[in-house]
Amino acid sequence: MNLSIRLFVAFTIILTLLQACIGDVYLPAKTRVQIFNSLPGEVTLTVHCKSKDDDLGFHQIPPNGSWEFHFKANFVGSTLFFCSMQWSDQFHYFDIYIEKRDYDRCKYVCPWYVRPSGPCFNNTDCENWNS
């Protein structure tokens, strides 16, 4: 083998090993948003979540149940998912994932517990409804 072929083979092997070892650092994992129905009175929660590009449809969450979706954040700080939430005679909106707010605290899972006063991140850090 001549020198240029040897160098090419060595370079290809090194690149393959580097990607195998550290490739996941640069490839974002999927983020899961979990929505838990923590409403009192055994009521069903209906959620409808969207982003600029995706409409995730309507989902009914039974009492004490949950629903989740996942996505890959775009890492430019602009990923946003918002949800309408309806039960009994109540109707509210909430920005369920704002990349600038949630990327560091969520990492791979964003658990939200829906209560009448607003959703609570990780069942402790409660927010107000947008509407």
N, C-alpha and C positions, 0 to 999 in steps of 0.2 A: 504494500500500500504506500502511495506517496504521502508526503507530509500534509498536504491540504486535505486529503480524505481523512487522515488520522485526526487532524484538528477538528474537522467537522463532526466526526463521530464522538470525540471527547466532549465537544461543546454541546451536542445533542444529549448525551448522557447526563452531563451536569445540569442542563436545563430541566430535564425530566426529573432528576432527583430533587432539585430545588422546588419544583412545583409539587411534588409528592410530599415534601417536608413542610413547606410553608405556604402552599397554595391556598389553604383554607383561611389563612389570615386575611387574604385579599378578596376571597369570595364570601360575600355576606350570607349568613344563615337566614332562614326564614324566621320572621317574627310572628308569634301567635298572639292574637287578641282573644281573650276569653271573656264572655259576658255571662254573669251569674244572676239568676232571678232571686233577689233577696227581698222581694216585696212581701209585706204581711198580708194575711187574709187569703192565702191559697189562690192567688190570681195568676193568670197566664200573662206573660210579657211578650209583646210583639215587637220585634226589632227589624229595622230596615237600614242597612249600612251601605255606604257608597264612598268612593273616592272620585277624583277627577276622571279617572279612566274606567273604573269598575263599579258596577251595580251588583251587590251581593244578594239582592232579593229580600223578601220578607221571610222571617223565621219566628216561629212561636216557641217560646221557652216556658216549659211548665214550671209550676211552683218548685223552688229549690233545685231547678235544673239549670243547664248551661248550654251555650252554643259558642263555637269559636270559628275564626277564620285565620288564614295566614297569608303572608306576602313577604316580598323582599324589599326592604327600604332602599331608597335610591341614593342615600348618603350625601345628598346636597342640601339636606335640611327641609325638603319640601313635601315629604310624604305626609298625607293627611287622609284620614278616614273619619267620617262623621256618621252618626246613627240617629234615626228617629226611634223613640220608644213610646209604646202605647200600652196602657192597661186601664181597665174600668173606664172612668171618664177623664183620664189623664193623657196628655200628649206632650212630649218634650223632645228636644234635640240635644246632642252632646258630641263634641269632637273627641272621639274615642281613642284616636291615635294622632298625635302631632309630633312629628319626628324631633323637632327641637326640644320639646318638653319631655318626650318619652323614651328617646333612644337610649340614654344612659341608664335610666331606672328600670327599663323593661328588659334590655338585652334580648332574650329570646321569648319571654312570655310576659304578656300584659294582662293581668287578671283584673276585671272590673266587676264590682258587686253593685247591682242596681237597687237603690232604695228610693222611697218617695221623695226624699229631700235632694237626691242627686246620686250619681255614681261614685263609688269609693274604690280607689286603686288599692289593690292588695288587701281589701277589706278594712283599711285603716285611714288612708289619706283621701278624705272626701272632697268632692268638687261640687260646684253649683251647676245647675242646668244652664245651657245656652239660651233656652227659651222657657 
